[in-house]
Amino acid sequence: MSSISSSSLRRNWKHDVFPSFHGADVRKSFLSHILKELRNKGIDSFNDNGIVRGEFIGPALVEAIKGSRIAILLLSKRYASSSWCLDELAEIMKCKEESGQTVLAIFYEVDPTDVKKQTGGFGEVFTETCEGKTAEDIEKWSQALAKVATIAGYHSSNWFTETEMIEDIATDVSKLLIDSTPSRDFDGFIGMRSHMEKIEPLLRLESDEVRMIGIWGPPGIGKTTIARCLFNQLTKPGNNFQHSVFMANIRTAYTIPVCSDDYTAKVDLQQKFLTQIINSDIKVTHLGVAHQRLKDKKVLVVLDDVHRPLQLQAMAKDTLWFGPGSLIIITTQDQNLLKAHGINHIYKVGVPTQSLQIFCMYAFEQNSPKDGFEKLAWEVTVLAGQLPLALRVIGSYFRGKCKKKWKNALPELRSRLDGDIASALKFSYDALCEKDKSLFLHLTCYFNFGRVENIEIYLLKTFPNLTQGMENLVDKSLISIVSGYLEINSMLIQLGREIVLRKYGGSEPSIREPGKRQFLVDDRDVCEVLTDDAGGKSVIGISLSLSKIEKEEIYIGERAFEKMTNLQFLRIGGDCSRVYFPPSFNYLSRRLILLAWDQFPMTCLPSNYNPQSLVVLSMLESKLKKLWDGNKPLRNLKIMTLGATDLKELPDLSSATNLETLDLRDCSGLLKLPDLPIATSLKTLHLDRCSSLVELPSSLGNASNLMTLSLNYCSSLVELSIVGNATNLTDLFLQGCSSLVELPSSIGNATNLKKLVLKDCSNLVELPFSIGNLHKLLKLIMEGCSKLEVLPTNINLESLEELYLQNCSLLKTFPEISTNIKLLHLTRTAVEEVPLGIRSWSRLEELHMSYCENLKDSPHALDSITDLHLTDTEIQELGPWIKGFSRLRRLLLNGSQKLVSLPQLPDSLLFLDAENCGSLERLDGSFCNPDISLNFYNCFKLNKEAKDFIIQASNRPIAVVPGGEVPAYFSDRATGSTVTVKLNERPPHKPLRFKACVMLVDNVDNPPCGGTYSMYLQCKIMDKQNGVIVPCLRPGFLHLPCAVTFVGHLYTFNLEVDVTSNELCFELTVYCKEWDVKECGVLQLS
């Protein structure tokens, strides 16, 4: 698709699109449809109805062409029959050359070659038009036709229907217009463009290097705002990050228990990180998961307000965790934290030079003070310490106030600021009304992160005008709402908590007794209150993380909550092993809105507990056997989350008429669900790993608004009859439902379904024909359905983009169930042929198949397959046919024990895995792609020529080849893990490229003891003359392919180094205690 030139962005346009066309050919058909589609997308097209067509185009039409951002040339059979059209064409091509106008060409039932050369039927019409015309006109038209034919355009022959073609063209035009709109990301952020320009050289976006960048500065200086603007810039089209995440306010939102072991804390933090970046719930059981999931993905990660090394170790331990081109940005107040993590690219945020402008933007909504306010504005700017956060907060307070109120406020501002940022922030808090003050304290003390819609669930009853109150706090710059999430600066959170503690003077006395405070969020205070039964009526919120408690043993009495009759929010989590609870509590407040208690230690809630106000009930990993007896009032309950392996049944939920989410994951003892006669509010139902559940209640058929139903690993579930009534269902997860033999035909009624997961449904034999009704289905995952033999025929899932059928070992027929597929997995199936019809799958990007003899004789298969698996086959050679796979990216030969040689492989190949090809001796071709990754582990029969070629060919992070010593052509070699390189010339002002090679040996003190090992290798480079670490632009931290042993092999990789002197020291270290570096070498490449 074309792009709109930068020179054209500065002009004032009258129209978005100018269409040039031959009316008789297309006006009442194709043209009218495409103009309607453009209008539907809000795109303005020039209308020529008011212009009388004559011999020549007039000034009005020329102005219309020049005043349009995009010109669309609709070249039809008789387009050249009109001199008017040809003049329009010549004028448009002139605008393209002179002013950079964007031109799109549509070849409607004509061949571009005929247009270019004026041949065929199009040429005959052109010749007729040229009769009697001047040689100058004919030459002008002929050149314009030749030029327009070279534009990458739209050929009507490439689409099955005009409707699809029109939709694609309109979408492209819309994207062109959006992408070309000048950025307003920096509007309102004084000095932000300067920050972006200064930080840009650190990013190296054009490189495949994985970079970690630090943004460092004091509190309130604007680090988060800079990171947010940078994130917004980088997530625009063109940077091609596969995943991106902004982890905001990590210091507060992702607290790490003080007394928990580091490993558990890291695993928990990594799980939260992966869940956000992949945008899917994921279970992390060890610290290798992040690397495994992201190592080949180009990702953009912002870790905001990091203050402990452990946080970085959990979420971004090293650059090897991420794919080429990834960018990791960390904001912190601690420069040493960045340096200790090996981050050398640091942007220091200093006090802004445009402090007055920043203040004025918030106080006056312009860059300078209003007349008469100049002196006042400057004095307040100085008092605010020139910190952007204080400038924003105080500026928002003064906005709209008259000069008299400014002057009245200044004395107090002078006396309370005195350089103390917290006092400046409290100044704005004091100006709030009492209701907004209370809301601010609720948010900062208890709900300081998370989705706004969830916070509304908790607080709407307490604050009926919650939306207005939050808008007031946003206006005062005391909170921010970004993409639906609440964000509060850490200093403002601290301010709110200190207000609750009454640390500030004035008429308010200090509250020394924790039990008399509104919110208890300090873990020591909470323990004191619960141990001494000291809580009072004033307490409305308690948050306790048991893992942070330093005492060895804590005893909590059964009357701990008895006096807290106004308690509304109770959140307890963490390890209960050192806390002693009574057999039961005698009281819980009937005012509780939120009850979230992980590892609840009792088998039942208090018998007298009245949940009439309860909105959210969450009890994960509890010892509950039942919640309560009988029918309780649950009209306010919206979310119920229970994770109790001993839970056998649920109470009567008939009164829970507003229940939206029911999450019973890991309730493995649950035998059945209660009837939900009024389930029309239910949107999400999670029953994963409820392994005793045999069927679902028929009353779930009333859940007409159910959108997500997750039944993963409900291994006893035998039927699913209620699904057909869930007409709004979008996601259905049935992974590991091993007792499920069939899906009901009524599933065809779930016409809004977008994702269907049937992975490892090992007894599923077929899908019902009615699945063909699922026209919105985007992803169908049936991996491991080992009894599946066929898929329905004569259906077209017109929206289906991804189909996973690997390990469906009985499947023999190619799945022709959609022509819209982008990704198709067919490895380890019985499918042996690719049908000719695949040529019409215009959107197919990846096709994964296992090798069979029929493939090499199918030209259409050679043009389609991207991933080919020949693992554990008896094949002895790959013939020249392998080069015919023109789109092949990955070739897996693992375990092909009889394979003796490899021929010339396709130029497109990016990854070759020949591990355990024990008979492989020679390579009869070259590797044309410099970015190819090569793995020849355990290929011990390879001849020397082949080994040397592999070492020298791969330009990617790692190549693996058998070998007993570092080759002599590595000019600098050494025993052990350190080698010094002396350069012959002074280093140029550009990075140098090196190839490194290491050979490993067993560690005699910690020899390997069996199993498969994961190995990391780090390369650290030091300038020997200056004693400083040299930046490594290409990966300096690498993951070796997993193996039983790493002995007997050479591991080579390329490095790109910012050289600063003539003598460098390369230190190569392995992160696996069972092996050491025996020998290493370095070869300079450029």
N, C-alpha and C positions, 0 to 999 in steps of 0.2 A: 504494500500500500504506500502511496505517496506520503510526503510530509509537508506541512506548510512552512515555507521559509521564514527565517527570523526577520528578514527585511520587510516581510509583508505584515508583521505583527503591529507595526507602529502606525498603520493607516486606519482611518475611520471608514468602516465598511457600511454600505447601504443594504447589501443583501448577503446572505450566507452562500447561496448557490445561483449561478447563471446556467440554465440549460440551453444547449444549442442542438437543434433537431430539425428533421424534415417532417412537417406537420401531417402530410397525407399518409406517411408511413406509420407514425407512432402516436400522434396526439391523442386519439381516442382509445388507445389500448395501453401499450407499455408505458408511455410517458405519463398518462393520467394516474396510473397505479403507483409509479415511483414518486411522483410529486405528492400523492396522498400519504405515502409512507414517510416521506421527509417531513410533511406537516405534522404527522402524528408524533414525530420525535422533536417537535419544536423548532424545525429548521425552516428558515425563510428562503423561498426561491423566487427569483425574478419572474414576473408574469408579463408576457408580451401582448396581452389581449388588447391593450389600448394603442398599440403601434401598428400603423398601416404598412404592410410590406410592399416594397417597391423594387426598383432596379438596384439601389445601393442602400446600405445600412446607414441610418442617420445618426446625428450627434447623441440623441437620447439613448440609442442602443449601445453606442460606444461607451458612453458614461456608465450604463448599466453593467457592461462587461468589466470595465475598470473598477467599478464599485462593488464587485462580488469577490468574496474570499476564495471560492472554489468555482471553477468552470467545469461543467460536465458536458462532454461531447458525445452525443448519442448518434453514432455512425451507422445508418441503416442503408438498405439497398439503393434508395434513390436520394440519399443525402446530397450527393454531388450533382443532382439535377438542378439544384437551386444556386444561382450565383450569390444570393443573399446568404445562404448557409456557408458557402465557401468564404465569403468575406468575413462572416462571423468567426469562422475557424482561423483565418489569417490574423485577425485582430486578437483573438485569444492567445495564439501562439506567440504573438508579439508581446503581449502582457506577461506571458510566462517568462520570456527572455529578459525583458526590461525591468519588471517589478517583482519577479518571483512568484507570480500567481500560481496556485495549485491547479493542475489540470488532470481530470480523470476521463479516460476514454472507455466508452462502452461499444463494443463491436457487436451490433445487433443483427444477427443473421448475415454477417459479411465476414470475409476472411481478412485479417490484418495485412497479409501479404498483398492482397488485391488493392487494399487502400494505399499501402506504401508505394506500390509500383503502378497504380492505376490500371490494373489488368482485370480480366474476367468481366462479369456483369457490372461491377462497380466502375471499372475502367471505361466500359462502353457508355455508361450514363455520363461520366465525366467528359468524355470526348465530345458528346453531343452538346453539353453546356459550353464547351470551349469554342464552338463554332462562332465566328464573328467577333470574338473577344481579342483584346490586345495581347501581344506576346508577354508584356509585363504582368498582366493579370494572371495569365495561364501559368507563368513561372512562379508567381507568388502562391497560387493555390496548390500547385504541384509540390512545392517545397513544404508547405504547411501540412499536406497530407502525408508526405514522407516522414516528417518529424513526429506527427501524432501517432503514427503506426509503431513508433519505437517506444512509446510510453507503455509501461506494464499496465494493461487495462483488463477489462472484464469481457470475456468471450461468452456469448450466450450458449454456445455449444457445450460449455463446461457445467451447465446446470441442468437438472432434470425438469424443473419447473421454473417458470418466470417468477413465481411467488418467492421461491428460495433465493433466486438471484437478486430480486429487488430488496429483500430483507438484508442480504449480505452487503449490498451496495449502500443502503441507508445506514446500516450499522457502521460501516467504514467511514462514511461522510461524517457521522456524528462523532466518531472517535477523533477524526482529524480536527474537527472544530474544537473539541474539548481539549485535546493535547496542545493546540496552538493558542489557547487562551492565555494571556499573560498572567504569570503567577502573582497572587495577592497574599502569599503566605507571610510576607514580612510587613504587611499593612498593620499598623498599630504596635509593631515591635521596633522601637527606635534602636538603631545600631545593629539590628539582627543581620542585615545583609553583610555588614562588615565582619561579623562573627563567621558567617558562612564562607566568606572569601578567605579568611585566615585559616579556617579549619580544613578547607578543601584539599590543600596539598598533602595533608596527613592521610587522606582517605585512599588515594590511588585506585580509584574506581575502575580504571582501565586495566588493572592487573588481576590475575587469577589468585594473587596472594590472599590468604586469610589474615585480616588485620584486626588487632585490638587497639582501640583508641580510648584514651582517658580524657575526660573533661573535669578539670579540677578547680576548686575555688571555695571560698568561705560560704556559710549559710546565707541565703537570700540574695546571692550575687547573680542568679539567673541561669544556673547550670541546667536545670530541668527544662526551662523554656528553650534554651539553645538546642538541647537534645531533642525536644519535641519538634521544633522547626526542622531540624536536620532529618529526623525520622519521616516527617511529612514530605520533604523534598525527595528522599531516597525511595519512598514507596510509590512514587509516580511511575507511570508506564515508561519503559525504556531501561530501567535498571535490572529488571528480570530476577528479582529475589523470589525464590520459590516459597519461602516462609518468612514472616516478619513478626516481631513481638516487641512491645514497649512494656517492660516490667517496671511499673511506676512505684516510687516510694518504698523501696525494698526494706529500708531500715524499720519502717513501721508496719507495713502490710505483710511482711514475711519474716516475722520475728523468729529467732532461733533459741530454743530452750537453753538456759545456762548450764544445766546439769545433765542434759542428755548427751549421750556419746556422739562424737562428731560424725560418725558414719551414718547413724540413723537420721541425724539432722540433714546431712547432705542428700540422702536418698529422698527424704520428704520434700526438700527444696527443689531437687531435680525433677521430681514428679510434677510439682506445680508449674515449673518452667516448661516442661515438655507438653503438658496439657494445654498451656496457652499458645505455644508456638505452633503446635500441630493442630490446635483447635479441636481437640478430641480427648475424651477421658482416656488416660493411659496409666497402667500400673507399673511402677518402677520398683524393682526388687534389688537392683545393684547399680553401681555407678557407671557401668559400661553402656547403659541403655541410651544415653544422650548421644554418645559417639556413634553407636550402631544406627540410630535413626537419622542422624543429621550429617554423617560423614560425607555423603555424596550430594548434599543439598546446599545450594547457595542461599544463605539466610542473612537476614538483617536483625540484629539483636541489640536492644538498648536496656541496660541494667542501671536503673536510676537510684541514686542515693545508696550506694553500697558502702558499708562501714566495717565489714568483717571479712578476712580472707576466706573463711569457710564458704561464704556466699558465692565467691568467684569459683572456688574449687568445685562447687556443686553444679554451677550453671555454665561455666566457661573455663574449664581448667586449662585447656590448651587449644591452640589453633587447629590441631588435627581433628578435633571433634566436629569440625564444620567443613563443608565442601568448598571447592575453589571459588574465590571471589566473595566469600562471606565477609561481613563486617560486624564487629562486636564493639559497641560503644558503652563505656562505663562512666557514670558521673559519681563523684565522691568528694568529700571534704579532706580526704587523707591521701596525700601524694605518696607517702611511703607504702601504702597498700598497693598502689599501682606498680611502683618499682619492684616491690617484693614479688609481684606476679609476673615480672618480666615485661611489663608494658612500658615501652620507651617513647611511644608516640603520645604525648600529653599536651593538651590545649589548656593553658592557664587562663581562667576568666578573671580579668581585673575589674576594678571599679570603672563603670562606664564614663566616657567623656561627655556623653549627652544626657547627663542626669536630669537637667532642667527640662529637656524635651520629653523625657520619659514621664516625669511628674505631670507635665502639662497635658500630655495625651490623656491621662486619667482624670485630671482636675478640670480641664477645659475642652477636651476632645479636639485639640489642635496642638501643633508643635511648639507654640510659644504662648506666653501669658496673655490674657486679655488686657486691654488698656486699663491702667490703674492698679493692676495686680502684680506688676513686675517685681517690686521689692518683696512683697509677701511671698510670692511663689519661690523666689530664690532663697529666702530665709527658711521656708519649710523644707526645701530640697536639701539644704545643708544640715538641718536638724535630723532629717531622715537618714543621715549617714551615707547618702548617695547609693544605697543598696536598692536594686530594682524591686525587690519584694516590698520593702518599706515604702518606696516611692509609689508603688501601685496601690497599696492598701490605704495610705494616707491621702493620696490623690483622689481615690474613689470617695473617701469621706467628704472631702471639700467640694466635690463636684456639685454645681448648682447652687452653692451657698453665696450669699451676698458678702460684700467686703466687711461689713460690721461683724458678721459671724466669724469670719476669718480672724479678725483682730481679737475677738473675745476668746477664741480657742487657742491663740498663740501662747499666752502665758502658761497655761497648763501643759501645752505641748513642749515648751522650753524646759519646764521643771521636770517632766517625766521622761523625756527622751534621754538626754545627756549621753548619747551614744549607745544606749541600750535598746537593741532592736525589739526585744520583747515588750518594752514599755510602749514603743511606737505601735505595735500591733494591738495592744490592749486599748490604746486610745481609740481605735476604730471599733473595737468590740463594745466599749462603753457607750458608743453612740447608737447601738442597736436598741430596738424595743425589747421588752421583757420576753416576749414569745420567741423572737429571733435569737435572743441570747440563750434561751433554753435549748432551742434547736441546735445552735452552734455547739453547745456543750454535749448534747447527745451525739452529734456527728464526730466531734474530735475525740471524745472519750470512748465511744463504743462502736460507731459505724463509720470509721475514717477511711474505708476503702470498699470497693465492690460495686456491683451494678446498681444504678439508681432505682431501677424498678424493684429490686429486692429490698432496698432500704425503705422504699415506699410501703412495702408490705408490713414492715415492722413498725413504722412510725405514723402511718396515716390515721390511726385511731387517736394517738396522742396529739397529733398536729393536723387537724382537719384541713387547714390551708397550707399543707406541706409544700406544694409546688411553688406557691407565692413566696413562702419563707425561704426556700432554697434559692429562688431567683434573687431575693434580696441579698443573700450571703454571696452569691456570685457577683452581683453588682458591686458589693463592697470589697471584692477580691479576697474574701476570707475562705472561699472554697472554689474549686473548678470542677466542671463536668466535661469530660473528654470522651467522645464516642460512647456516651451512655454510662460511663463509669465516673464515680466520685473520686476526686483527687484533692488532697489537702496537704499543703506544705508541712514538713516535719516540725518546723518552728511553730506553726499555728496549732498543730496537734499538742505540742508541749504547752503552748499557751492555755489551751482549753483545760488540760489536766491540772495545770498549776492554779487556774481559777477555781477549780473544784476543791483543791487543797487549801484554798484561801491564803495563798502565799503573799497576795498583794495587800497592802495596807489600806487605810481609809476607815470607813465606818464598819466594814465587815470584819468580824472577829475571825481569827485563825481557828480552823477546825482541826484540833489535834487528835480527836478520837475518830478513827476510821469508820466506826459503825454509825456515825452521824452524817457522813457524806452522802451525796447523791449517787456517785459512781465509785465503785471499788475496782480499780484496774491494776493496782500494784499488788503483785502476788503475795508479798509478805503481809500487807495489810489485810488481804482477803483471808489468808490463813489465820491471822490473829482474830478476825471477826468470827469465822466459822468455828474455831477451836473454843473460843470463850463465850459463844452464844451472844455476841455483843452487837449484832446487827439491829438497827432500829427502823422506824417507819420512814425515815428520810431516804433510805437506800432504795433506788429504783433499778440499778444495774450492777451486775457483778460479772467480771471476766477473770478467769483463773486458768493459768497454764501450770499444771502440776509438775511438769518436767523442769520448770525453772526453779523449783523450791530447793534451797540449799540444806534445810534441816533433814536429818536422817529419818525421823518418824513424825507423823502428824496425826493427831487424833481429832476427829470431828464428831460432835455430839448429835443425838437424834433431834434435839431442839434447835439446831443451828439456824433454821430458817423461820422459827416460830414468830419472832417479833418483826420480821420484815414483811409486813402485810401489804406494802405498796410495791414490792419487787415485781418489775415488769420484764427484765431481761436477765437471763441467767445462762452463762456460757462457761463450761468447765471442760478442759481437755488435757491430754497428756497421760503420762504413766502413773497409774494409781498404786503401783506396788509398794510405795513407802507411805501411803496414806491409809489410815484405818477409819472405816466408816461403820456406823451402827447397822444392825440388821435391817432397819428401816427408818425413814423419817416420819415424824408425826404430823408434818405440815409442809405444804408448798402453797405459795400465794395464788389465790384465784385470779389475780390481776396479771399473771404471767402471759406475756405476748410471745416471747421467745424462750424456749427451753432447749438448749443444745448442750448435751452432756455426753462426751465420748467416754467409753469404758465405764458406763454407769454400773455401780457395784452391786446393786440389789436386783431381786428377781421380779419386783413389782413396784409401781409408783404408790404413794400413800393412798390408802383406801378412801380417805375423805377429800382427796384432791379433786377440785372442780375446774376443768379446763375450759370454762366458758369464754375466756378471753384469748385462749391460745391460738396463735396464727401459725407458728412454726414449731414443730417438734422434731428434734434430731438427736438420735442416740445410737452412735456407731460403736461396734465392738462391745456391746453391753452384755450383761448377764441376765437380761430380762427373759422370763419365761412367759409372762403376759403383761400387758399394760395395766389393766384394771378389769373389774367385773362389771357387767351390766352396761346399760346405755348411758353415756355421758353427753352433755351438751357440747357439740363441736361445730357450731355454725360458723365460727370465725376461722377454723383450721383451713389453711391453704397448702401447707407443705408438711408431709410426714416422711421422715427418713429413719429407718430402723435397720440396724445391722447386728442381729443377735442369732448366733447359731443354735441357741437353746429355745428360741421362740417357736412355739408349736401352733399358735393360733392368734388371730387378731380379734380385738373386741368388736362389738357392733359399731359400724361406721355409718349407719343410716342417717345420722344427724349431720354428717360432714358434707353438707350440700355445696360448699364452696371449695372443696378439695381440688387442687390443680395438679399437685405432684405427689405421687406415692412411690417411694423408693425403698424397696425391701431387699436390696442386694445382700447376698451372703447369709440370708435367713435359711440355712440349709435344712433346718428341722421343720420348716413351715409346711404343713400338709395341705392346707387349702386357704383360699381367700374368702373373706366374708362377702355376702351379697352387698352390692352398691346400687340400690334401687334408683338413686338419683345421682348418676355419675356424669351429668352433662358438662360439668366444669372441669373434669379430669383431662389434662393435656399430656402428662408424662407419667408413664408407668414403667419402673425398673424392677425386674424380678430376677436379675442375673444370679446364677449359682443357687437358686432355690431348688436344690436337687431332689427334694421329696415331693415337689408339686407335680401332680398328675394332669390336672385340667384347670381351666380358668372358669370362673363363675359366669353363667349365662347373662347375668345382669350387666356385665361389661359391654354387652351389646348396646347398652344405652349411652356409652361413652362416645357420643357423636363428635366431640371436639378433641378426641385423643389424637395427638400428633406423633408421639414417640412411644414405641412399645419395644422394650428390650428384654429378651428371654434367654440370653446367652447362657449356655451350660445348664439349662433346666433339663437334666438328662433323663428325667422320668416323664416329661411331658409327651403325651401321645396324640393330642388333637388340638386344633387351633380354630375352632368353628366361629369364634366371635369376631375374627379379623374383618370379615366382609362388611360388618356394620360400621366400621371406623372409617367413614368416607373421607375424613380429613387427615388420616394417617400419612405422614411423610417419611418416617424412618422405622423400619422393622428389622430387629436384630435377633437371629435365631442360631447363632454360632454354637456348635457343640450340642445341639438338641438331638442326641444320638438315638432317642426312641421315636422320633418323628418320622413317619413313613411317607406321608404325603401332605401337601398343602390343600386346604379346602378350595373348591372351585369358586367360592364366594370372594376369594382374594382379588378377583377381577373387579370387585366393587370399590376397592381402595384406590380409586383413580388418581389420587393426589400423591401416591407413594413415589418417593424419589430415590430411596436407598433400601435395598433388600439384601441382607447378609444371611447366607445359609451355609457358611463355611463349616466343614467337618460335621455336617448332618449325614452321618455315615450310613444310615438306613433309608435315606431319601432316594426313591427310584425314579421319579419323574416330576415334572411340573405340570399343573393343569393348563389346558389350552386357554383358559380365561385370563392367564397372565398377559396375554396379548392386548388386554384392555388398559394396561398400565402405561399409558402414553407419556407420562411425565417421569418415568423411571430413568434415573441418570446412572446408577451404579448397581450392578448385580454381582455378588460375590458368592461363588459356589465351590471354592477351592476345597478339595478333600472330600467331596461327595462321592465316595468310592463305589456306590451302587448305581449312580446315575448313568443311564445308557443313552438316552436321547433327550433332546430339547424339542419343544413344540415347533411344528413347521407351519409355514404360511401365515406367520405373524410378523408384524413390524413394530418393534418398540422404538418409535421414531425419535425419542430423546436420549436413548441409551448411549452413554459415552464410554463406560468402562465395564468390561466383562472378564471375570476371573474364573477360570475353569481348570487351573493346574491341579494335578493329582486326582482328577476324575478319570480313573484308569480304564473304565469300561466305555467311556464316551468315544464313539467311532466317527460320528458325522460332524462336519464343520458347522458351527452355529450361525446360520444365516437368519438371525432374528432381528437385525437392525443394520441399516446402512449408514448410521450416524456414529459408529463406534470409533473412538480414538485409541483405546488401549484394549488389547485382547491377549489374555494369557492362556495358552494351550499346552504348556509343557507337561510331560508325564501323563498324557492322555493317549488314547488309541487312534487319534485323528492322524491320517497319513496323507491327506490331499487338501490342497487349497483350491476352492472353486474359482472359476473364471470370473464370477460375479464380484469378487473382491476388488476388481479394478474400478468398480463404481463407488467404492467406499472412499469418497474424496477426503474424509477427515481422519483416516487411519494414520496414527503416528507411531504406534508400537505394536508389533505382533511377535509374541514369544511362542516358539514351537520346539518340539523335540525332533531330532533328525529321523528321516525315513527315506528310503531309496526313491520314492515317487517325487520328492521335492526337487531334486536336481534336474528333472525333465519338465518342470513347470515354470515357464518364464514369468508368469504372473506371481508365482510364489517367490521367485528370486527378487522381484521388485518390491515385495511387501514385508518380508520377515526382517525384523530388527534385532531379535535375540534368538540365537540358535543353540540348543543344548544337545551335545553328543556324549553325555556322561555315561561311563560304564558300558560302552558299546564294544562290539567285536570288530569294528572297522579297522582296516590296516592302512588305508591311505585316504586322503582327501583329494579328489580329482580337481582338475581345472575349473569344474563347475562351481566350486566354492567362491571363486572371484566374481561370479555372476550375481551374488547377493549384494545388490548395489546400495542397500540401505542398512546393511548389517553393522550393528554397533558393539554387540557383545557375543563372543563365541566361547562356549564352555565345553571343554574336552576332558574334564576331570575324570580320571580313572579309565581312560581309553588305553588299556594296557598293550594292545597290539599295534598301535599307531607308530609307524617308523619315521615318517617325514611329514613336514608341513609344506604345502605349495604356496604360491603367491596368494595372499589374503586380500580381501577388499580394502580399498583405500579409506572407506568410511569407518573401519574398525577402531573402537576406542578401548576395548578391554578383551584380553585373551587370557583365559585360565586353562593352562595345560597341566595342572597339578596331578601328580601320580600317573603320568603317561610314561610308564617305566621302560618302554621299548623305543621311545623317541630318540633319534640319533642326529637328524640334520634338518636344516631349514633351507628350502629350495626357492625361497622368495625373500623379498625385503618388506620392511614395515614402513609404509609411505606416510602414515599419520604420525607426526612428531609428538602428539599428545597421548599415544597409546600406552596403556598399563599392561605389564607382562608378568605372568606368574608361571614359572617352570619348576616349581617345588617338586623334589623327588624325581626329577627327570635326569637320572645319573648317567644315562648312555649318550647324552648330548655330546657331539664332538666339539673340539676347541673352537673351531670357526664359528659354530652356532652360538656358543657361550659368549664369545667376544662380541658377536653381532648384537645379541640381546642386551648386553651391558651398554653398548654404545648407542643403541637405537632409542631406548625409551627416554622420553623427556618428562614423564610424569613422576610423582613423588617416589614410587617404589617399583623396582624390577627385581625379581627373585630368580636366581639361577644357581645350580649346583657349582661348588668350587671349594678348593682347599687352601687357597691363598689369594691375596689381592694381586691382580694382574700387574705385570711390570710396567705397562704403559700408564699406570697412575703414577705420575712423576714424583709425587710426594707421598711416601708410605712410612708407617711406623708401627711398632709393636705396642699394643695397648690401645687406649681410647683417644689419644691426643696426637695430632700431627701438625707441624708448623709448615706454612707455605710462604716462600719468599718470591715476590713478584719481580720480574725482570725490569719493568718500567714503572714510572710513577703512575698511580691509578688515575684513570680519566674521570671526568665529571659525569659518570654514569655507572650504573650497577654492573658488576662482573658476574659471569655465570661459571659455576663449578659443578663437577660431578664427584660425589663422594661414594665410597665403597667400604663396607664393614663386613668382617667375618666374626662370628660369635663362637664361644666355647662354654662348656658347662662350668658353673660355679662349684668349685670343689667343696665349699662349706655348705652350700644349699643346692644339691643336685636335684634335677627334676624327678618327680615321683609318679609319673604317668598322667594320662589325661591330655586334653588340649589346652594350650596356653595362649593368652593374648599378650602381645608384646608391643611396647612403645619405644621409640627411638628419638632422642633429642639431639639436635646439633646446635651447639653454642659457639659463636665465633668471637674472638677477642683481638683487638688491635694491640699487638705486642709493644708498639712504641708508646702508645698513650694509655694503655691499661684499661680501655673501656670496651664494653660490649658493642659489637658492630651490628646494626640492624640487618636482619635477614628478610629479604623481600619475598622469597619463595619459602614454602613450608619448612620450618626448622624443627617441627615436632610431628613425628610420623607414626602411623600404625602399621605394623607388619602383618601380613596375612596369618591368621591363627594356625598353629601347628603343634604337633606332638613334641618336636624338637627343632631347634634352630641351628643346630650344628651341621656342618657340611654344605653350607650354602653361603652365597654372597648376596648382600642386599645393597643395591645401588639406587641413588636418587640424585636429582639435580637441585642446586641451590642458586639463588640470585642474591648477591651480597652488595650492600652499599659500602664500597671499599674506601677507607680513609688513610691507609698507609701502605708501605711496601711489604709488611710482614704481618701475617695473620696466623692465629692459632685456632685450629678447629678441634673442639672437644665433642666427642660422640658418646652419648650415654644411653644405656638401655634401662627401661623401667620394668624390670622383672628380675627378682632376686636369684632366680635359678640360672641365669646366664650373664656372662661378661663379654666385653669386646676384646677379642684376641688380637686383631690386626685391623688397621684402617688405612685408607688412602684417599687422596684428593687429586683431581685433574682439572686444570683450568681450561674452560671451553672458550671463553671470550674475554 
